[in-house]
Amino acid sequence: MVIQGIGSLTNQRNPLIVVDGVIYTGDLSAINPKDVDGIDVLKDASSAAAYGARVAFGVIVIIQKKGAVIGAQPKVSQYDASAFAYFIEHATNIRVFGLKDQVLVEGVIKE
């Protein structure tokens, strides 16, 4: 991704990406577009004042949507028995995969 002008075509580097005020070094494809509230592209001296010398090739500022509290508080519970007992009690369908991703066993665990 290049956000510089035509004079910088021979010296292309990626811009600095900032997500919610934090420098982001991951892949842009990992950010869900539905979570994005806004995008700002900075390529002038104001970006250098805000983010320092790393912004020679511009800055992309991504603001994500904020979550909201809806209704009651979350409920946390714990299960003290083994996972095996949990799977039996809840009739959980289980698949066991082999080394080459083939399904070796599939079904519901019975006592």
PyMOL commands that set and color helices and strands:
alter all, ss='L'
color gray80, all
select helices_A, chain A and resi 6-8+28-30+33-35+45-55+83-89
alter helices_A, ss='H'
color red, helices_A
select strands_A, chain A and resi 16-19+22-24+36-42+59-64+93-97+103-108
alter strands_A, ss='S'
color yellow, strands_A
deselect
rebuild
show_as cartoon
